[in-house]
Amino acid sequence: MRDEIATTVFFVTRLVKKHDKLSKQQIEDFAEKLMTILFETYRSHWHSDCPSKGQAFRCIRINNNQNKDPILERACVESNVDFSHLGLPKEMTIWVDPFEVCCRYGEKNHPFTVASFKGRWEEWELYQQISYAVSRASSDDSSGTSCDEESCSKEPRVIPKVSNPKSIYQVKCVPVLFYFFLSDSKKNALIMKTEEKKNMERTKL
């Protein structure tokens, strides 16, 4: 759950940063509150043995019928951020499921995988995949007719390899917020990989 929620917060804050209406500190405050709220909300609705169970509950959604997702709105209130300054797509759905985070821009478009934790990953791959997901916002977001969760099901998706990004803003340093919620094995893997790179650089010198 830690990896999936941390990825979701990273993805949302990348969309917010793209809009360029909030300061770095405001984005960090919003991200911290969103992280806490997601953990509190999803804790009792997380089923690793059956990822599809509770999927509708773990859905972050903005559309014509609901222009403010309750979780995002609460994070804004608790971080003193104006919801309208987030600049999120008018129609967006994010599914936060065990081992996978998916998104759909517009009610009629196909969902796509933002991150998958079902296999091996490399450090740079999640950052690259989320950057791609963010770049799709303008092209995929549409003002189609909204529909209920029961009638809007997810289509088959291509699952990319993923990892943790090294920063909410750049690749070169791991933010404390994101790093804290990584599993111990991935923390150790990240540390070992960083040390390997340092050793390789020393060898070249």
Disulfide bonds with the S-S distance in Angstrom:
Cys147-Cys152 1.64
